[in-house]
Amino acid sequence: MNPGRLWIVLAVAGALPAQNARLVKVESKAVHRTVLLTGEFLPYQTVDLHARVQGFVESVRVDRGSLVKQGDLLVSLSAPEMEAQAAEAEAKVKTAESTASEARAKLAAAESTYKRLQAASATEGAISGNELVIAKQAAEAQRDTVRAAESAITAAQASVAAVRKMQQYLTISAPFPGVITERLAHPGALAGPGTGPLLRLEQVSRLRLVVAVPEANFAGVRAGARVPFQVSAHPTRTFEGAVIRIARSIDQRTRTMPVELDVQNTSGALAPGMYPQLNWPVRSAEKVLLVPLTSVVRTTERVFVIRVREGRAEWVDVRAGAREAGQVQVFGNLAEGDAVVRLASDEIRDGTPVR
């Protein structure tokens, strides 16, 4: 190469003009932003109502959509054989009571005989000692008979109570207030523990809003936080729920964590099965570095910001993260307080003097 030509090239390179640029400092702070997530409404409580004893459906007092209060009678069953069982159990109680009465009378006679013989034994030679012993044993035996008869009464009464308890199962009441969402039986149908549900009851005055929160956004979840949401059925209204239950376990398939919010629905505007859109709050657990969006330069080969040190531009490779209010998170070899070019471009070459 011609030495004169090499000198000309070096001279031009060393004489790069200084660039005018507005600088900003890299900020470090905790990020507070929201992301749009989709949830699903579930009833706060739901139950399929089954018959606990076998019988025929006598009446169904509700239908799909019926609003019920706790304790309301929903279904009545009939089982004539239970009446026969109750009558038989009550007859056994009366028999046991009669037997016990007879045993008590015999006990009273035996005790009276023993007392007379005991009094007569005070006179020498009036009765033999063996007669007194026999009378005493007879009274004790009769006392055991009375105790057995009284135990039989207790057992018979327990049988009556069991049958009456079973008869109570012939009526099905609402365990909590709600709405009937399914009616699966009609009068005349045979119902029992193995015949399937008769009704489905759901509590909808209070709902569970289940949200699958991505792993990256879980750090900011706080119990008790109020989260706004909207549903397509009421596009102009904004509702709100409170974070109550956090699964604290990541689903291995979806890499999300189920979080439940409690939502009051006394007006009935919401319904199970709806898919609301939530403005989910995201709070970083640690401080992150932020720069203006215009400070990040993207080319086909790299993503970088231009840091200015000792009056010269320095390209620093970064990885961009979430955006917030005109700023973007950056991850790279930067520190809080570093000066970077606000309106950066690849025209400001690495090593260029910057004013």
HELIX and SHEET records of a PDB file:
HELIX    1   1 PRO A    3  GLY A   14  1                                  12    
HELIX    2   2 PRO A   80  ALA A  120  1                                  41    
HELIX    3   3 GLY A  129  GLN A  168  1                                  40    
HELIX    4   4 GLU A  215  ASN A  217  5                                   3    
HELIX    5   5 LEU A  293  SER A  295  5                                   3    
SHEET    1   A 2 LEU A  23  LYS A  25  0                                        
SHEET    2   A 2 ALA A 339  VAL A 341 -1                                        
SHEET    1   B 6 GLU A  27  LYS A  29  0                                        
SHEET    2   B 6 VAL A 288  PRO A 292 -1                                        
SHEET    3   B 6 GLN A 327  GLY A 332 -1                                        
SHEET    4   B 6 ARG A 312  GLU A 324 -1                                        
SHEET    5   B 6 VAL A 303  ARG A 309 -1                                        
SHEET    6   B 6 VAL A 297  ARG A 298 -1                                        
SHEET    1   C 8 LEU A  67  VAL A  68  0                                        
SHEET    2   C 8 GLY A 178  ARG A 183 -1                                        
SHEET    3   C 8 LEU A 199  PRO A 214 -1                                        
SHEET    4   C 8 HIS A  32  LEU A  49 -1                                        
SHEET    5   C 8 GLN A 277  ARG A 283 -1                                        
SHEET    6   C 8 ARG A 226  VAL A 231 -1                                        
SHEET    7   C 8 HIS A 234  ILE A 246 -1                                        
SHEET    8   C 8 THR A 256  GLN A 264 -1                                        
SHEET    1   D 4 THR A 171  SER A 173  0                                        
SHEET    2   D 4 LEU A  73  SER A  78 -1                                        
SHEET    3   D 4 GLY A  55  VAL A  60 -1                                        
SHEET    4   D 4 LEU A 190  ALA A 191 -1                                        
END                                                                             
